[in-house]
Amino acid sequence: MRLPRKPSTLAVFLLAFLALTARSQMAAPKSDASVTAPSAIHELFLDDQSDRSGDRKVGSYGADVNERDAVRRRQVRKLLAAGSIQSAQDFHDAAYIFQHGQEPEDYLLAHILAVEAVVKGDATSKWISAATLDRYLQAIGQRQVFGTQYSDKSYVFDLEHKNDPAAMNKPDANQKGMTQEPFDKSLIPDTLRKDFCVPNLNKQKENLAEFEAGKYPDGIIPPGCTR
């Protein structure tokens, strides 16, 4: 009777390694794709818009909207650094994500991304290029120029007094209602606003009144425009 050959040290090591690997794979919990932010720019854009529309189809990778926004911005920065954002649609989507940032630099980058989308041939990105410029200007204490931003008066007060903690105890800190201020209405003519799919000043007054009445205006952008 022929006895089996004694296994070599290398073979014993390999068998032991494979056994340990299999055991660790069986013990490891399955990964949940829902806790990972989307990686494609358009998926991130749809995710961002889902958070705004209230249909709550977003992945459960953040405790609240601000946290999810931050995750999306980090993902977009990675895509930008990798050169994965190429088309006009890509830049349009990235601009919308960064306009929901928290810092002036987020809005400035959003504006640059929107301009690049326009340069690449996407005329629908004109509105977001105007809106992100307005948002950036107000965030650094300057007046918006197109009139795209309708804000709570208390929020504007916070922006204007962010370096003065004592101001938060003043009555004006709790103002009710909406405003477009600070707003330089004279810099841009309505003809140029129209070219950027921004309503004229008269329509903006109507929009503001509707916001004050608790309604979302239909005239945020002029008829025939898309964003």
N, C-alpha and C positions, 0 to 999 in steps of 0.2 A: 504494500500500500504506500502511495506517494503522499507525503505530508505537504501541506501548503507552505510556500516560501514565507519566511518571516518578513513583514513589511518594513520598508526602509524608514529611517527617521524622518525624511522629508515627506513621505506619504502619510505617516502618522500625524505630522504637523498640519498638512493640508486638510486631512479629514477632520481634525479637531477644529481648525479655523472655519471650515464650511458648516460644521455643526453649530458653532457659536453664532455665526452669521444668520443661519436659518432661525435659531432660537430668538435672536434679537429682533428679527423681522416679524416673527409671530407675536412678540410681546409689545412691539411698538404700536401705538394707536394709529389708526388711519388718518391721513391728513384730510382736513376739511377745506375744500376749495373756497367755501364761502367766507372764510376769514382772511383771505388774501385779496388785496386790491387788484382790479383788472390791470392788465399790462399793455393792452393796445389803446392808442390815444382815443379812438372813437368810442370804445367801451367806457373809458374814463369820462368822456363828455356825456354820454347817455346816463351814466351813473350820477354825474353832477346834476343834470337836468331832472333826473328822477327825484333827487333830494328836494328840488325846488317845486316840483309839481305836486308833491305830496302822495304819489302813488306807492312810495316806500318799497320799491323793488331793488333797493341798493343792498349790497352785501353787508354782512354783519361784522365788518372789520373796524368799527369805531363806535364809541359810546354815543356820540352826538354828531350833528352836521359839521360843526367846526373841526372836529377831529378827523372826520372823513375827508373834509376839504383839504386838510393838511396832508393826509396820506396821498390824495390824488395829486397834489402839487409836487410832492416828492417823487412820485412815479413819473410825472411829466418831465421833471428836471433830469431824471435818468434817461428818458427817451431823447430829450434834447441833447444831452451830452454824448449819447451813442449815435447821434445823427439819424435817429429813426423817425423824426418828424420832418417830412419832406414836402408834401402836397399843400395846396391852398386850404383844403379841408382840414388837414392835420393842424395847421397853424390857427385856423378858425376855432377848432375844438380846444386847442391849448389856451387860446386867449380867454375863452369863456371860463375855463377852470381857474385861471389865475385872477380873473376879476373878482372871484369870490374869496380872495385872500384876506389877510388881516393887516398887512403892512403896506405903506406907500410903494415900496419896492415891488410888491406883488402886482399892484395896479400898473406900475410903469412897465414891467415886463409884459403884462397882458396887452398893453397898448402896442408895444413893439411887435408882439406876436400877431396882433390884429392887422397892423400895417403890412407885415410880411404877407399875410393872407391876401390882402388887397393887391399888393405888388404882384403876387402870383396869379392874379386874375379873378379873385372871388369878390365881386362887388357887394355881396351880402354882408361882408365883414366891415363895411364902412360904418354901420351903426355901432358895432362893438368897439371899433377904433375910437369913435367919438365918445362913447360911454366910459371907456377906460381912461381916456384923457381927463374927462370931467372928474372921475372918481379919484384919480391921482392928484389933480390940482386941489380938490377939497381936502384930501388927506394930508397935504403939506401946508394947509392953512391958506390956500389961494382960492380965487373965485372960479367956479366952473364957467365954461364959455359956450357950450352947446345947449345946456339945459336938460340933460338926460337924467340928472339925479334928483329924486324926490325923497327927502329924508325926514325922519322924526325930528322935531325941534330939539328934543332932549339929547338926541344923538349928536346933532350939530353943536350943541352947547358943550358936550363932552369933548368933541374934537378941538374946539376953540380954547378949552380950559384944561387940557390933559396934563399940563405941567403945573396946575394950581389945584391941589387937593382940597383947599379950603372952599373953592368955588362950588364944590358939589353940595354944600350946605345952603347955597343961595336958592331963593324961590325959582329963579329962571332955570335951574337945573332940572326941574320937573315940568317944563312947559309941555302942553298938549298940542297936538296938531302936526301938520306937515309943512315943509318949506323946501324951496330950491336954493335958498341962500346958503353960503355966499355965491353970487351969480353975477357975472359981468355980461349983461344982456346986449351991450353995444358993440362988442368986438367982432362978432360974426353976424352977417346979414342972414335973413331967413332964406334967401336963395341958396346960400351955402349949406345951411341946415338941411334943406330939402335934398341936396346932393348927397348928404350923409345919412339920409333916411331918419332925420330928426324933425319932429313937428315944429311948426312956426310958433312964435311967442304967444299968439292968441290961443292956439290949441293947447299950449302948455298950461295956460291959465285955467282952461277948462279941465285939463287932466288933474291939476293940483286941487281944484274944487271937488272933483270926484274922489280923489284920495282922501280929502278932508271929510267927505261924507261916508267914508268906509267902503268905497267901491274901487275896483281895479279898472282903470280907464281902458277903453278900446283904442284910444288914439295915442298909445305910446310910440308907435311908429306910423308914418303916413300910409294911406292906401296904396297898394301896389308894391310896397317894400316888404322884404323878408329879412330875417336875421337868424 
